[in-house]
């Protein structure tokens, strides 16, 4: 599962890719960049997007 590195939201989606690598956009805080957090489902503290993870 991908999470935003700024707000920890799961509302993050790829918007570009290819030669330069993947770029993601967070719908919650509008973060745009190539760095995202990848976590397992069992590491999520809450089902609500934007909630902090363990």
ROSE-4610 file (N, C-alpha, C; in Angstrom, 1 decimal, always signed):
// ROSE-4610
residu = [X/X/X/X/X/X/X/X/X/X/X/X/X/X/X/X/X/X/X/X/X/X/X/X/X/X/X/X/X/X/X/X/X/X/X/X/X/X/X/X/X/X/X/X/X/X/X/X/X/X/X/X/X/X/X/X/X/X/X/X/X/X/X/X/X/X/X/X/X/X/X/X/X/X/X/X/X/X/X/X/X/X/X/X/X/X/X/X/X/X/X/X/X/X/X/X/X/X/X/X/X/X/X/X/X/X/X/X/X/X/X/X/X/X/X/X/X/X/X/X/X/X/X/X/X/X/X/X/X/X/X/X/X/X/X/X/X/X/X/X/X/X/X/X/X/X/X/X/X/X/X/X/X/X/X/X/X/X/X/X/X/X]
num = [1/1/1/2/2/2/3/3/3/4/4/4/5/5/5/6/6/6/7/7/7/8/8/8/9/9/9/10/10/10/11/11/11/12/12/12/13/13/13/14/14/14/15/15/15/16/16/16/17/17/17/18/18/18/19/19/19/20/20/20/21/21/21/22/22/22/23/23/23/24/24/24/25/25/25/26/26/26/27/27/27/28/28/28/29/29/29/30/30/30/31/31/31/32/32/32/33/33/33/34/34/34/35/35/35/36/36/36/37/37/37/38/38/38/39/39/39/40/40/40/41/41/41/42/42/42/43/43/43/44/44/44/45/45/45/46/46/46/47/47/47/48/48/48/49/49/49/50/50/50/51/51/51/52/52/52/53/53/53/54/54/54]
x = [+0.8/+0.0/+0.9/+0.6/+1.3/+0.7/+1.6/+1.1/+1.9/+1.3/+2.0/+3.0/+4.2/+5.2/+5.0/+4.1/+3.8/+2.7/+1.5/+0.3/-0.1/+0.6/+0.3/-1.0/-1.6/-2.8/-2.6/-3.6/-3.5/-4.1/-4.5/-5.0/-3.9/-3.0/-1.8/-1.8/-1.7/-1.8/-0.7/-0.2/+0.8/+0.2/+1.0/+0.5/+1.5/+2.7/+3.7/+4.7/+5.3/+6.3/+7.1/+7.9/+8.7/+10.1/+10.8/+12.3/+12.8/+12.1/+12.5/+12.1/+11.2/+10.7/+9.3/+8.7/+7.3/+7.2/+6.1/+5.8/+4.4/+4.2/+2.9/+2.3/+1.0/+0.2/-0.7/-0.6/-1.5/-2.8/-3.9/-5.2/-5.5/-4.9/-5.2/-4.4/-3.1/-2.3/-1.6/-1.9/-1.3/+0.2/+0.8/+2.2/+2.4/+3.5/+3.9/+5.3/+5.7/+7.0/+7.2/+8.4/+8.7/+8.9/+9.0/+9.2/+7.8/+7.5/+6.3/+6.6/+5.7/+5.9/+5.1/+5.8/+5.1/+5.0/+3.8/+3.6/+2.7/+2.7/+1.8/+0.5/-0.6/-1.9/-1.9/-1.2/-1.2/-0.5/+0.3/+1.0/+0.2/-1.0/-1.8/-2.5/-2.4/-3.0/-4.5/-5.0/-6.4/-6.8/-8.1/-8.6/-8.8/-8.8/-9.0/-7.8/-8.0/-6.9/-6.4/-5.1/-4.5/-4.2/-4.5/-4.2/-2.7/-2.1/-0.7/-0.5/+0.6/+0.9/+1.8/+1.9/+2.8/+4.2]
y = [-1.2/+0.0/+1.2/+2.2/+3.4/+4.5/+5.3/+6.4/+7.6/+8.8/+10.0/+10.2/+10.7/+10.9/+12.1/+13.0/+14.3/+14.1/+13.6/+13.5/+12.1/+11.1/+9.7/+9.2/+10.0/+9.6/+8.5/+7.6/+6.6/+7.1/+8.3/+8.9/+9.5/+8.6/+9.0/+8.1/+8.8/+8.1/+8.5/+7.6/+7.9/+8.9/+9.9/+10.9/+10.9/+10.4/+10.4/+9.3/+8.9/+7.9/+7.8/+6.7/+6.5/+6.7/+7.4/+7.5/+8.1/+9.1/+9.8/+9.1/+8.1/+7.4/+7.9/+7.2/+7.4/+8.7/+9.5/+10.7/+10.5/+10.8/+10.6/+11.9/+11.9/+13.1/+12.7/+13.4/+13.1/+14.0/+13.4/+14.2/+14.9/+14.5/+15.1/+16.4/+16.4/+17.5/+18.1/+17.5/+18.0/+17.8/+16.9/+16.5/+16.0/+16.4/+15.8/+15.5/+14.2/+13.8/+12.3/+11.9/+10.5/+9.6/+10.2/+9.5/+9.3/+8.0/+7.6/+6.6/+6.4/+5.3/+4.1/+2.9/+1.7/+0.9/+0.6/-0.1/-1.3/-2.3/-3.4/-3.0/-3.7/-3.5/-3.6/-4.6/-4.8/-3.8/-2.9/-1.8/-0.6/-0.5/+0.6/+0.7/+1.9/+2.0/+2.2/+2.9/+3.2/+3.0/+2.7/+2.6/+4.0/+5.0/+6.4/+6.9/+7.4/+8.0/+9.2/+9.4/+10.6/+10.3/+9.2/+8.9/+8.4/+8.7/+8.2/+6.7/+6.3/+4.8/+4.5/+3.3/+2.9/+3.2]
z = [+0.0/+0.0/+0.0/-0.8/-0.9/+0.0/+0.6/+1.5/+1.2/+1.4/+1.2/+2.3/+2.0/+3.0/+3.9/+3.4/+4.1/+5.1/+4.6/+5.5/+5.8/+5.3/+5.5/+4.9/+4.0/+3.3/+2.3/+2.1/+1.1/-0.2/-0.3/-1.5/-2.4/-2.7/-3.5/-4.8/-6.0/-7.2/-8.2/-9.1/-10.1/-11.1/-11.4/-12.5/-13.7/-13.5/-14.6/-14.4/-15.4/-15.3/-16.5/-16.6/-17.8/-17.6/-18.4/-18.4/-17.1/-16.6/-15.4/-14.1/-14.2/-13.0/-12.7/-11.7/-11.3/-10.5/-10.8/-10.0/-9.5/-8.2/-7.5/-7.1/-6.9/-6.5/-5.4/-4.2/-3.1/-3.2/-3.2/-3.3/-2.0/-0.9/+0.4/+0.6/+0.4/+0.7/-0.5/-1.7/-3.0/-3.1/-2.3/-2.5/-3.9/-4.5/-5.8/-5.8/-6.0/-6.0/-6.2/-6.3/-6.6/-5.3/-4.2/-2.9/-2.3/-2.0/-1.3/-0.3/+0.7/+1.7/+1.2/+1.3/+1.0/+2.3/+2.7/+4.0/+3.7/+4.7/+4.6/+5.3/+4.9/+5.4/+7.0/+7.5/+8.9/+9.7/+9.1/+9.8/+9.9/+9.3/+9.3/+10.7/+11.3/+12.7/+12.6/+11.5/+11.3/+9.9/+9.6/+8.3/+7.6/+8.4/+7.9/+7.1/+5.9/+5.2/+5.9/+5.9/+6.6/+8.0/+8.6/+10.0/+10.0/+11.1/+11.3/+11.3/+10.8/+10.9/+12.0/+12.4/+13.5/+13.3]
